[in-house]
């Protein structure tokens, strides 16, 4: 019995040890994540830029044609739009004389209908001595008064209210660019720009310029600030060269103030004059001077379209000839060439691109700025 009790106790002990839980902890595994469609986000896509797409689809000939704001020809206006792929037409008295509002708008619509890319249709409607449309009673009962006379008689507010009326007037006729406002600060009676300038301080002129730009934009009419870097009291460059000897400090404190105001107001284009401005370049007229264009881009921060004054004016043709002037204008940094002899100048620029004198990069940059301006104006 003694040994039986010991044996029973040993069995109970062994049975209890076998039932006890294990001391070790089993290793754990990370749960497996199964990706689902909902958990996977698609990559962000940027919609294509319509202007970039349009540019990439254009031929070299079409790109070169966009550089030309051509003087509307006396004949073959429809045919030349297709032949030269023109960026736009600028209209003068002969294009308006004898027209009614209806016939004029039909003519402009006809130009747009045959153009692969909508055209800039431009006029000089400054007011006063330069009124391409309102000087004809078929379009308005009287020409728009000059900004100078309006300011002197009735003040800035009235002068700007007329700019708004002018914008609506042009928009209704199918005109999408006004080659204005005049930014020049001209003080001497008898100077070429005297009657066309506001005739006030740089600051007041700048206020008028900025106001004119924003009012034109309300009806998607583009403005062109002119005549960079300031005509001052210089002589007429239509007939020959003029030289401006003023210092950069004087230009920056007077003439460039209204341009800066117009640029800040969002103006899409600046016209460069044919005057030699020695503060920038003692040899080349501003239109053909890389230094002038570099200052406009880099110092004044202008990113829009740079436009030449007409490249057949005496200040240019007497020295350079029509064909070479167009090539030099593009190389200087102009985007849009005001051109009466566009047939000759188109061919000269095209050949300069083909032989590499004008790079495709430079051409594309200019055309891109023109197309972007057209998009801002609601044309593209």
C-alpha positions as YAML, in Angstrom:
chain: A
units: angstrom
residues:
- id: 1
  name: UNK
  ca: [0.00, 0.00, 0.00]
- id: 2
  name: UNK
  ca: [2.88, 2.30, 0.74]
- id: 3
  name: UNK
  ca: [4.24, 1.97, -2.81]
- id: 4
  name: UNK
  ca: [0.74, 2.18, -4.35]
- id: 5
  name: UNK
  ca: [0.20, 5.63, -2.79]
- id: 6
  name: UNK
  ca: [3.54, 6.91, -4.06]
- id: 7
  name: UNK
  ca: [2.76, 5.63, -7.58]
- id: 8
  name: UNK
  ca: [-0.71, 7.30, -7.57]
- id: 9
  name: UNK
  ca: [0.80, 10.63, -6.49]
- id: 10
  name: UNK
  ca: [3.36, 10.41, -9.30]
- id: 11
  name: UNK
  ca: [0.61, 9.86, -11.94]
- id: 12
  name: UNK
  ca: [-1.37, 12.86, -10.70]
- id: 13
  name: UNK
  ca: [1.75, 15.04, -10.92]
- id: 14
  name: UNK
  ca: [2.59, 13.92, -14.46]
- id: 15
  name: UNK
  ca: [-1.03, 14.48, -15.58]
- id: 16
  name: UNK
  ca: [-1.06, 18.07, -14.21]
- id: 17
  name: UNK
  ca: [2.23, 18.95, -15.92]
- id: 18
  name: UNK
  ca: [0.96, 17.79, -19.30]
- id: 19
  name: UNK
  ca: [-2.18, 20.01, -19.05]
- id: 20
  name: UNK
  ca: [-0.24, 23.19, -18.17]
- id: 21
  name: UNK
  ca: [-0.08, 25.86, -20.93]
- id: 22
  name: UNK
  ca: [3.16, 26.31, -22.87]
- id: 23
  name: UNK
  ca: [5.51, 29.07, -21.76]
- id: 24
  name: UNK
  ca: [6.59, 30.12, -25.32]
- id: 25
  name: UNK
  ca: [4.72, 32.71, -27.49]
- id: 26
  name: UNK
  ca: [3.99, 31.80, -31.10]
- id: 27
  name: UNK
  ca: [5.46, 34.27, -33.66]
- id: 28
  name: UNK
  ca: [2.93, 36.67, -35.27]
- id: 29
  name: UNK
  ca: [2.78, 37.52, -38.99]
- id: 30
  name: UNK
  ca: [1.79, 40.90, -40.51]
- id: 31
  name: UNK
  ca: [-1.61, 40.73, -42.17]
- id: 32
  name: UNK
  ca: [-1.47, 40.49, -45.92]
- id: 33
  name: UNK
  ca: [-3.02, 43.60, -47.65]
- id: 34
  name: UNK
  ca: [-4.74, 42.93, -50.92]
- id: 35
  name: UNK
  ca: [-4.85, 46.09, -53.08]
- id: 36
  name: UNK
  ca: [-8.25, 47.01, -54.37]
- id: 37
  name: UNK
  ca: [-9.38, 49.28, -57.18]
- id: 38
  name: UNK
  ca: [-10.73, 51.76, -54.64]
- id: 39
  name: UNK
  ca: [-7.38, 52.00, -52.84]
- id: 40
  name: UNK
  ca: [-5.39, 52.69, -56.02]
- id: 41
  name: UNK
  ca: [-5.51, 56.38, -57.13]
- id: 42
  name: UNK
  ca: [-5.00, 57.08, -60.83]
- id: 43
  name: UNK
  ca: [-2.04, 59.33, -61.73]
- id: 44
  name: UNK
  ca: [-2.87, 63.03, -61.99]
- id: 45
  name: UNK
  ca: [-3.20, 64.13, -65.64]
- id: 46
  name: UNK
  ca: [-2.78, 67.68, -66.90]
- id: 47
  name: UNK
  ca: [-5.15, 68.58, -69.74]
- id: 48
  name: UNK
  ca: [-3.33, 69.54, -72.92]
- id: 49
  name: UNK
  ca: [-2.74, 73.24, -73.58]
- id: 50
  name: UNK
  ca: [-4.83, 74.12, -76.67]
- id: 51
  name: UNK
  ca: [-2.31, 76.76, -77.75]
- id: 52
  name: UNK
  ca: [0.63, 74.36, -77.43]
- id: 53
  name: UNK
  ca: [-1.32, 71.75, -79.40]
- id: 54
  name: UNK
  ca: [-2.12, 74.28, -82.11]
- id: 55
  name: UNK
  ca: [1.51, 75.37, -82.33]
- id: 56
  name: UNK
  ca: [2.77, 71.81, -82.65]
- id: 57
  name: UNK
  ca: [0.38, 71.14, -85.54]
- id: 58
  name: UNK
  ca: [1.45, 74.20, -87.55]
- id: 59
  name: UNK
  ca: [3.80, 74.11, -90.52]
- id: 60
  name: UNK
  ca: [6.85, 76.35, -90.74]
- id: 61
  name: UNK
  ca: [5.07, 78.48, -93.33]
- id: 62
  name: UNK
  ca: [2.05, 78.91, -91.09]
- id: 63
  name: UNK
  ca: [4.23, 79.94, -88.16]
- id: 64
  name: UNK
  ca: [6.07, 82.56, -90.23]
- id: 65
  name: UNK
  ca: [2.76, 83.94, -91.50]
- id: 66
  name: UNK
  ca: [1.52, 84.46, -87.93]
- id: 67
  name: UNK
  ca: [4.31, 86.99, -87.41]
- id: 68
  name: UNK
  ca: [2.71, 89.44, -89.83]
- id: 69
  name: UNK
  ca: [0.14, 92.08, -88.99]
- id: 70
  name: UNK
  ca: [-0.18, 93.03, -92.63]
- id: 71
  name: UNK
  ca: [-1.37, 96.27, -94.14]
- id: 72
  name: UNK
  ca: [-4.66, 95.16, -95.66]
- id: 73
  name: UNK
  ca: [-4.03, 95.09, -99.43]
- id: 74
  name: UNK
  ca: [-6.05, 97.01, -101.98]
- id: 75
  name: UNK
  ca: [-6.74, 93.75, -103.81]
- id: 76
  name: UNK
  ca: [-6.42, 90.00, -103.14]
- id: 77
  name: UNK
  ca: [-7.10, 90.45, -99.42]
- id: 78
  name: UNK
  ca: [-8.93, 87.11, -99.22]
- id: 79
  name: UNK
  ca: [-6.39, 85.24, -101.34]
- id: 80
  name: UNK
  ca: [-3.39, 86.55, -99.39]
- id: 81
  name: UNK
  ca: [-4.76, 85.35, -96.05]
- id: 82
  name: UNK
  ca: [-4.41, 81.76, -97.28]
- id: 83
  name: UNK
  ca: [-1.26, 82.31, -99.35]
- id: 84
  name: UNK
  ca: [0.74, 83.90, -96.51]
- id: 85
  name: UNK
  ca: [-1.09, 82.46, -93.45]
- id: 86
  name: UNK
  ca: [-1.30, 86.01, -92.08]
- id: 87
  name: UNK
  ca: [-1.61, 86.65, -88.37]
- id: 88
  name: UNK
  ca: [-3.78, 89.69, -88.93]
- id: 89
  name: UNK
  ca: [-4.71, 92.76, -90.93]
- id: 90
  name: UNK
  ca: [-4.37, 96.38, -89.93]
- id: 91
  name: UNK
  ca: [-6.95, 98.60, -91.63]
- id: 92
  name: UNK
  ca: [-6.55, 102.20, -92.76]
- id: 93
  name: UNK
  ca: [-8.71, 104.84, -94.44]
- id: 94
  name: UNK
  ca: [-8.88, 103.15, -97.83]
- id: 95
  name: UNK
  ca: [-10.26, 100.00, -96.18]
- id: 96
  name: UNK
  ca: [-13.07, 101.98, -94.55]
- id: 97
  name: UNK
  ca: [-13.99, 104.69, -97.03]
- id: 98
  name: UNK
  ca: [-17.36, 104.05, -98.70]
- id: 99
  name: UNK
  ca: [-18.29, 101.23, -96.31]
- id: 100
  name: UNK
  ca: [-21.41, 101.01, -94.16]
- id: 101
  name: UNK
  ca: [-21.45, 99.33, -90.77]
- id: 102
  name: UNK
  ca: [-23.06, 96.29, -92.37]
- id: 103
  name: UNK
  ca: [-20.66, 96.03, -95.30]
- id: 104
  name: UNK
  ca: [-17.66, 96.58, -93.07]
- id: 105
  name: UNK
  ca: [-18.61, 93.89, -90.57]
- id: 106
  name: UNK
  ca: [-19.36, 91.51, -93.45]
- id: 107
  name: UNK
  ca: [-15.94, 92.19, -94.93]
- id: 108
  name: UNK
  ca: [-14.19, 91.53, -91.63]
- id: 109
  name: UNK
  ca: [-16.24, 88.36, -91.10]
- id: 110
  name: UNK
  ca: [-15.19, 87.27, -94.59]
- id: 111
  name: UNK
  ca: [-11.52, 87.61, -93.63]
- id: 112
  name: UNK
  ca: [-12.07, 85.51, -90.51]
- id: 113
  name: UNK
  ca: [-14.03, 82.86, -92.42]
- id: 114
  name: UNK
  ca: [-11.12, 82.00, -94.73]
- id: 115
  name: UNK
  ca: [-8.40, 82.12, -92.08]
- id: 116
  name: UNK
  ca: [-7.33, 78.80, -90.57]
- id: 117
  name: UNK
  ca: [-6.38, 80.61, -87.36]
- id: 118
  name: UNK
  ca: [-8.58, 83.60, -86.41]
- id: 119
  name: UNK
  ca: [-6.98, 86.90, -87.36]
- id: 120
  name: UNK
  ca: [-6.09, 90.01, -85.44]
- id: 121
  name: UNK
  ca: [-8.12, 92.83, -87.01]
- id: 122
  name: UNK
  ca: [-6.51, 96.11, -85.97]
- id: 123
  name: UNK
  ca: [-7.09, 99.83, -86.43]
- id: 124
  name: UNK
  ca: [-5.60, 103.03, -85.04]
- id: 125
  name: UNK
  ca: [-8.50, 104.55, -83.12]
- id: 126
  name: UNK
  ca: [-6.63, 106.89, -80.78]
- id: 127
  name: UNK
  ca: [-9.13, 109.74, -80.95]
- id: 128
  name: UNK
  ca: [-8.47, 113.23, -82.23]
- id: 129
  name: UNK
  ca: [-6.29, 113.32, -85.34]
- id: 130
  name: UNK
  ca: [-6.08, 109.52, -85.63]
- id: 131
  name: UNK
  ca: [-9.54, 107.96, -86.03]
- id: 132
  name: UNK
  ca: [-9.64, 105.27, -88.72]
- id: 133
  name: UNK
  ca: [-13.31, 104.38, -88.23]
- id: 134
  name: UNK
  ca: [-15.11, 107.06, -86.22]
- id: 135
  name: UNK
  ca: [-14.02, 109.78, -88.66]
- id: 136
  name: UNK
  ca: [-16.68, 108.41, -91.07]
- id: 137
  name: UNK
  ca: [-20.29, 109.26, -90.28]
- id: 138
  name: UNK
  ca: [-21.35, 105.84, -91.51]
- id: 139
  name: UNK
  ca: [-19.82, 104.50, -88.30]
- id: 140
  name: UNK
  ca: [-20.25, 107.32, -85.76]
- id: 141
  name: UNK
  ca: [-21.90, 110.72, -85.70]
- id: 142
  name: UNK
  ca: [-18.51, 112.36, -84.96]
- id: 143
  name: UNK
  ca: [-14.89, 111.25, -84.51]
- id: 144
  name: UNK
  ca: [-13.82, 110.32, -81.01]
- id: 145
  name: UNK
  ca: [-12.19, 113.36, -79.36]
- id: 146
  name: UNK
  ca: [-8.52, 113.21, -78.49]
- id: 147
  name: UNK
  ca: [-7.65, 112.08, -74.95]
- id: 148
  name: UNK
  ca: [-5.75, 115.36, -74.53]
- id: 149
  name: UNK
  ca: [-8.81, 117.53, -75.27]
- id: 150
  name: UNK
  ca: [-11.08, 115.36, -73.15]
- id: 151
  name: UNK
  ca: [-8.76, 115.47, -70.16]
- id: 152
  name: UNK
  ca: [-8.21, 119.22, -70.41]
- id: 153
  name: UNK
  ca: [-11.92, 120.02, -70.72]
- id: 154
  name: UNK
  ca: [-13.62, 117.36, -68.59]
- id: 155
  name: UNK
  ca: [-11.01, 115.38, -66.66]
- id: 156
  name: UNK
  ca: [-9.73, 111.82, -66.43]
- id: 157
  name: UNK
  ca: [-13.03, 110.13, -65.59]
- id: 158
  name: UNK
  ca: [-14.71, 111.39, -68.75]
- id: 159
  name: UNK
  ca: [-11.66, 110.59, -70.87]
- id: 160
  name: UNK
  ca: [-11.80, 106.99, -69.64]
- id: 161
  name: UNK
  ca: [-15.55, 106.71, -70.14]
- id: 162
  name: UNK
  ca: [-14.95, 107.51, -73.81]
- id: 163
  name: UNK
  ca: [-12.37, 104.71, -73.93]
- id: 164
  name: UNK
  ca: [-15.07, 102.29, -72.76]
- id: 165
  name: UNK
  ca: [-17.45, 103.55, -75.43]
- id: 166
  name: UNK
  ca: [-14.68, 103.15, -77.97]
- id: 167
  name: UNK
  ca: [-14.09, 99.54, -76.91]
- id: 168
  name: UNK
  ca: [-17.76, 98.67, -77.46]
- id: 169
  name: UNK
  ca: [-17.75, 100.54, -80.79]
- id: 170
  name: UNK
  ca: [-14.79, 98.51, -82.08]
- id: 171
  name: UNK
  ca: [-16.08, 95.20, -80.75]
- id: 172
  name: UNK
  ca: [-19.40, 95.66, -82.54]
- id: 173
  name: UNK
  ca: [-17.56, 96.18, -85.84]
- id: 174
  name: UNK
  ca: [-15.46, 93.03, -85.50]
- id: 175
  name: UNK
  ca: [-12.24, 94.88, -84.65]
- id: 176
  name: UNK
  ca: [-10.28, 93.09, -81.92]
- id: 177
  name: UNK
  ca: [-7.13, 95.24, -81.62]
- id: 178
  name: UNK
  ca: [-6.83, 98.99, -81.10]
- id: 179
  name: UNK
  ca: [-3.34, 100.32, -81.80]
- id: 180
  name: UNK
  ca: [-3.57, 102.55, -78.74]
- id: 181
  name: UNK
  ca: [-3.21, 104.03, -76.15]
- id: 182
  name: UNK
  ca: [-0.41, 106.49, -76.81]
- id: 183
  name: UNK
  ca: [1.94, 106.37, -73.83]
- id: 184
  name: UNK
  ca: [4.28, 109.13, -75.01]
- id: 185
  name: UNK
  ca: [4.94, 112.08, -72.73]
- id: 186
  name: UNK
  ca: [5.32, 114.94, -75.20]
- id: 187
  name: UNK
  ca: [5.62, 118.51, -73.90]
- id: 188
  name: UNK
  ca: [6.77, 120.70, -76.80]
- id: 189
  name: UNK
  ca: [4.22, 122.27, -79.11]
- id: 190
  name: UNK
  ca: [5.03, 121.37, -82.67]
- id: 191
  name: UNK
  ca: [6.58, 118.02, -81.72]
- id: 192
  name: UNK
  ca: [5.30, 115.13, -83.85]
- id: 193
  name: UNK
  ca: [3.39, 113.39, -81.01]
- id: 194
  name: UNK
  ca: [2.13, 116.53, -79.26]
- id: 195
  name: UNK
  ca: [-1.54, 116.37, -80.31]
- id: 196
  name: UNK
  ca: [-1.69, 112.60, -79.91]
- id: 197
  name: UNK
  ca: [-0.30, 112.44, -76.37]
- id: 198
  name: UNK
  ca: [-2.29, 113.08, -73.20]
- id: 199
  name: UNK
  ca: [-0.11, 116.06, -72.38]
- id: 200
  name: UNK
  ca: [0.04, 115.40, -68.65]
- id: 201
  name: UNK
  ca: [2.59, 114.18, -66.11]
- id: 202
  name: UNK
  ca: [4.01, 110.66, -66.41]
- id: 203
  name: UNK
  ca: [1.91, 109.54, -63.46]
- id: 204
  name: UNK
  ca: [-1.40, 110.90, -64.80]
- id: 205
  name: UNK
  ca: [-0.56, 109.57, -68.26]
- id: 206
  name: UNK
  ca: [0.07, 106.18, -66.66]
- id: 207
  name: UNK
  ca: [-3.30, 106.32, -64.91]
- id: 208
  name: UNK
  ca: [-5.02, 107.03, -68.22]
- id: 209
  name: UNK
  ca: [-3.08, 104.27, -70.00]
- id: 210
  name: UNK
  ca: [-3.92, 101.65, -67.38]
- id: 211
  name: UNK
  ca: [-7.58, 102.68, -67.42]
- id: 212
  name: UNK
  ca: [-7.75, 102.53, -71.22]
- id: 213
  name: UNK
  ca: [-6.24, 99.03, -71.23]
- id: 214
  name: UNK
  ca: [-8.71, 97.63, -68.70]
- id: 215
  name: UNK
  ca: [-11.69, 99.22, -70.45]
- id: 216
  name: UNK
  ca: [-10.71, 97.81, -73.83]
- id: 217
  name: UNK
  ca: [-10.35, 94.38, -72.22]
- id: 218
  name: UNK
  ca: [-13.98, 94.47, -71.04]
- id: 219
  name: UNK
  ca: [-15.01, 93.92, -74.67]
- id: 220
  name: UNK
  ca: [-12.03, 91.70, -75.56]
- id: 221
  name: UNK
  ca: [-10.36, 94.42, -77.61]
- id: 222
  name: UNK
  ca: [-6.59, 94.23, -77.29]
- id: 223
  name: UNK
  ca: [-4.56, 97.37, -76.57]
- id: 224
  name: UNK
  ca: [-1.10, 98.22, -77.87]
- id: 225
  name: UNK
  ca: [1.11, 100.52, -75.79]
- id: 226
  name: UNK
  ca: [3.06, 102.86, -78.07]
- id: 227
  name: UNK
  ca: [5.70, 104.05, -78.91]
- id: 228
  name: UNK
  ca: [8.25, 102.26, -76.69]
- id: 229
  name: UNK
  ca: [10.53, 103.42, -75.10]
- id: 230
  name: UNK
  ca: [8.88, 106.81, -75.51]
- id: 231
  name: UNK
  ca: [8.70, 109.17, -78.47]
- id: 232
  name: UNK
  ca: [9.24, 112.26, -76.35]
- id: 233
  name: UNK
  ca: [9.67, 115.41, -78.44]
- id: 234
  name: UNK
  ca: [11.40, 113.67, -81.33]
- id: 235
  name: UNK
  ca: [10.71, 114.20, -85.02]
- id: 236
  name: UNK
  ca: [8.61, 112.02, -87.33]
- id: 237
  name: UNK
  ca: [10.27, 108.68, -88.15]
- id: 238
  name: UNK
  ca: [7.90, 108.09, -91.07]
- id: 239
  name: UNK
  ca: [10.27, 110.10, -93.25]
- id: 240
  name: UNK
  ca: [13.69, 109.56, -91.68]
- id: 241
  name: UNK
  ca: [15.70, 108.59, -88.64]
- id: 242
  name: UNK
  ca: [15.39, 110.36, -85.29]
- id: 243
  name: UNK
  ca: [17.87, 110.12, -82.43]
- id: 244
  name: UNK
  ca: [16.99, 110.47, -78.76]
- id: 245
  name: UNK
  ca: [19.99, 111.46, -76.62]
- id: 246
  name: UNK
  ca: [18.30, 111.42, -73.22]
- id: 247
  name: UNK
  ca: [19.77, 109.43, -70.34]
- id: 248
  name: UNK
  ca: [18.30, 106.18, -69.04]
- id: 249
  name: UNK
  ca: [17.52, 107.92, -65.74]
- id: 250
  name: UNK
  ca: [15.38, 110.51, -67.53]
- id: 251
  name: UNK
  ca: [13.59, 107.85, -69.56]
- id: 252
  name: UNK
  ca: [12.87, 105.78, -66.46]
- id: 253
  name: UNK
  ca: [11.53, 108.75, -64.51]
- id: 254
  name: UNK
  ca: [9.38, 110.12, -67.35]
- id: 255
  name: UNK
  ca: [8.75, 108.15, -70.55]
- id: 256
  name: UNK
  ca: [8.74, 104.61, -69.17]
- id: 257
  name: UNK
  ca: [6.30, 105.35, -66.35]
- id: 258
  name: UNK
  ca: [3.12, 105.09, -68.51]
- id: 259
  name: UNK
  ca: [4.43, 101.90, -70.15]
- id: 260
  name: UNK
  ca: [4.99, 100.34, -66.74]
- id: 261
  name: UNK
  ca: [1.42, 101.24, -65.75]
- id: 262
  name: UNK
  ca: [0.02, 99.68, -68.92]
- id: 263
  name: UNK
  ca: [2.03, 96.50, -68.45]
- id: 264
  name: UNK
  ca: [0.86, 96.20, -64.84]
- id: 265
  name: UNK
  ca: [-2.73, 96.62, -66.06]
- id: 266
  name: UNK
  ca: [-2.29, 93.52, -68.22]
- id: 267
  name: UNK
  ca: [-1.81, 95.00, -71.68]
- id: 268
  name: UNK
  ca: [-1.11, 92.27, -74.24]
- id: 269
  name: UNK
  ca: [1.13, 94.16, -76.66]
- id: 270
  name: UNK
  ca: [3.76, 96.91, -76.84]
- id: 271
  name: UNK
  ca: [4.77, 98.71, -80.04]
- id: 272
  name: UNK
  ca: [8.43, 99.69, -80.42]
- id: 273
  name: UNK
  ca: [9.38, 102.87, -82.26]
- id: 274
  name: UNK
  ca: [11.99, 103.43, -84.97]
- id: 275
  name: UNK
  ca: [13.85, 106.07, -82.94]
- id: 276
  name: UNK
  ca: [17.52, 105.49, -82.08]
- id: 277
  name: UNK
  ca: [17.59, 105.75, -78.28]
- id: 278
  name: UNK
  ca: [21.23, 106.09, -77.30]
- id: 279
  name: UNK
  ca: [20.60, 105.14, -73.67]
- id: 280
  name: UNK
  ca: [20.05, 101.60, -74.98]
- id: 281
  name: UNK
  ca: [21.73, 101.45, -78.37]
- id: 282
  name: UNK
  ca: [23.66, 104.19, -80.17]
- id: 283
  name: UNK
  ca: [23.47, 102.55, -83.60]
- id: 284
  name: UNK
  ca: [20.27, 100.59, -84.18]
- id: 285
  name: UNK
  ca: [16.72, 102.00, -84.12]
- id: 286
  name: UNK
  ca: [14.72, 100.67, -81.19]
- id: 287
  name: UNK
  ca: [12.70, 98.39, -83.48]
- id: 288
  name: UNK
  ca: [15.82, 96.49, -84.50]
- id: 289
  name: UNK
  ca: [17.77, 96.71, -81.24]
- id: 290
  name: UNK
  ca: [18.14, 93.56, -79.11]
- id: 291
  name: UNK
  ca: [19.14, 95.79, -76.18]
- id: 292
  name: UNK
  ca: [15.79, 97.63, -76.23]
- id: 293
  name: UNK
  ca: [13.84, 94.37, -76.36]
- id: 294
  name: UNK
  ca: [15.94, 92.84, -73.60]
- id: 295
  name: UNK
  ca: [15.17, 95.83, -71.35]
- id: 296
  name: UNK
  ca: [11.44, 95.52, -72.06]
- id: 297
  name: UNK
  ca: [11.47, 91.80, -71.22]
- id: 298
  name: UNK
  ca: [13.94, 91.62, -68.35]
- id: 299
  name: UNK
  ca: [13.77, 94.98, -66.61]
- id: 300
  name: UNK
  ca: [10.10, 95.77, -67.18]
- id: 301
  name: UNK
  ca: [8.88, 92.18, -66.98]
- id: 302
  name: UNK
  ca: [6.77, 92.30, -70.13]
- id: 303
  name: UNK
  ca: [5.73, 88.81, -71.30]
- id: 304
  name: UNK
  ca: [3.28, 89.71, -74.06]
- id: 305
  name: UNK
  ca: [3.59, 90.47, -77.76]
- id: 306
  name: UNK
  ca: [6.17, 92.99, -78.96]
- id: 307
  name: UNK
  ca: [5.03, 94.73, -82.15]
- id: 308
  name: UNK
  ca: [7.07, 96.77, -84.60]
- id: 309
  name: UNK
  ca: [5.98, 100.07, -86.02]
- id: 310
  name: UNK
  ca: [5.50, 99.75, -89.80]
- id: 311
  name: UNK
  ca: [8.71, 98.34, -91.25]
- id: 312
  name: UNK
  ca: [8.47, 100.36, -94.46]
- id: 313
  name: UNK
  ca: [8.79, 103.71, -92.71]
- id: 314
  name: UNK
  ca: [11.64, 105.86, -93.93]
- id: 315
  name: UNK
  ca: [13.69, 105.43, -90.76]
- id: 316
  name: UNK
  ca: [14.05, 101.74, -91.61]
- id: 317
  name: UNK
  ca: [13.93, 101.28, -95.38]
- id: 318
  name: UNK
  ca: [16.52, 103.97, -96.13]
- id: 319
  name: UNK
  ca: [19.19, 101.97, -94.31]
- id: 320
  name: UNK
  ca: [18.16, 98.33, -94.24]
- id: 321
  name: UNK
  ca: [15.67, 97.67, -97.03]
- id: 322
  name: UNK
  ca: [12.34, 95.94, -96.49]
- id: 323
  name: UNK
  ca: [13.49, 92.30, -96.57]
- id: 324
  name: UNK
  ca: [16.52, 92.61, -94.28]
- id: 325
  name: UNK
  ca: [14.60, 94.84, -91.86]
- id: 326
  name: UNK
  ca: [12.04, 92.08, -91.29]
- id: 327
  name: UNK
  ca: [14.73, 89.50, -90.50]
- id: 328
  name: UNK
  ca: [16.54, 91.88, -88.15]
- id: 329
  name: UNK
  ca: [13.25, 92.71, -86.44]
- id: 330
  name: UNK
  ca: [12.63, 89.04, -85.59]
- id: 331
  name: UNK
  ca: [16.21, 88.56, -84.42]
- id: 332
  name: UNK
  ca: [15.93, 91.64, -82.19]
- id: 333
  name: UNK
  ca: [13.00, 90.09, -80.33]
- id: 334
  name: UNK
  ca: [9.84, 91.34, -82.05]
- id: 335
  name: UNK
  ca: [6.94, 88.91, -82.26]
- id: 336
  name: UNK
  ca: [4.57, 90.72, -84.62]
- id: 337
  name: UNK
  ca: [5.69, 92.74, -87.64]
- id: 338
  name: UNK
  ca: [3.53, 95.61, -88.92]
- id: 339
  name: UNK
  ca: [4.16, 95.25, -92.60]
- id: 340
  name: UNK
  ca: [3.01, 96.94, -95.78]
- id: 341
  name: UNK
  ca: [5.38, 94.90, -97.95]
- id: 342
  name: UNK
  ca: [4.46, 91.61, -96.30]
- id: 343
  name: UNK
  ca: [4.84, 89.57, -99.50]
- id: 344
  name: UNK
  ca: [8.56, 90.41, -99.67]
- id: 345
  name: UNK
  ca: [9.12, 90.31, -95.93]
- id: 346
  name: UNK
  ca: [7.30, 87.01, -95.44]
- id: 347
  name: UNK
  ca: [9.62, 85.36, -97.95]
- id: 348
  name: UNK
  ca: [12.71, 86.91, -96.36]
- id: 349
  name: UNK
  ca: [11.78, 85.66, -92.88]
- id: 350
  name: UNK
  ca: [10.84, 82.21, -94.19]
- id: 351
  name: UNK
  ca: [14.21, 81.84, -95.93]
- id: 352
  name: UNK
  ca: [16.01, 83.01, -92.76]
- id: 353
  name: UNK
  ca: [14.25, 80.24, -90.81]
- id: 354
  name: UNK
  ca: [14.99, 77.65, -93.47]
- id: 355
  name: UNK
  ca: [18.72, 78.44, -93.52]
- id: 356
  name: UNK
  ca: [18.96, 78.61, -89.72]
- id: 357
  name: UNK
  ca: [19.61, 82.32, -89.35]
- id: 358
  name: UNK
  ca: [16.38, 82.52, -87.36]
- id: 359
  name: UNK
  ca: [16.11, 79.47, -85.11]
- id: 360
  name: UNK
  ca: [12.95, 77.39, -84.82]
- id: 361
  name: UNK
  ca: [13.07, 78.00, -81.07]
- id: 362
  name: UNK
  ca: [12.94, 81.77, -81.58]
- id: 363
  name: UNK
  ca: [10.13, 81.41, -84.13]
- id: 364
  name: UNK
  ca: [8.09, 79.15, -81.83]
- id: 365
  name: UNK
  ca: [8.47, 81.53, -78.89]
- id: 366
  name: UNK
  ca: [7.16, 84.44, -80.95]
- id: 367
  name: UNK
  ca: [4.24, 82.50, -82.40]
- id: 368
  name: UNK
  ca: [3.32, 81.12, -78.98]
- id: 369
  name: UNK
  ca: [3.01, 84.66, -77.60]
- id: 370
  name: UNK
  ca: [0.83, 85.67, -80.54]
- id: 371
  name: UNK
  ca: [-1.44, 82.65, -80.13]
- id: 372
  name: UNK
  ca: [-1.74, 83.23, -76.39]
- id: 373
  name: UNK
  ca: [-2.78, 86.83, -77.06]
- id: 374
  name: UNK
  ca: [-5.39, 85.59, -79.52]
- id: 375
  name: UNK
  ca: [-6.69, 83.22, -76.86]
- id: 376
  name: UNK
  ca: [-6.94, 86.11, -74.36]
- id: 377
  name: UNK
  ca: [-8.97, 88.03, -76.94]
- id: 378
  name: UNK
  ca: [-11.38, 85.11, -77.32]
- id: 379
  name: UNK
  ca: [-10.26, 84.28, -80.84]
- id: 380
  name: UNK
  ca: [-8.94, 80.80, -80.00]
...
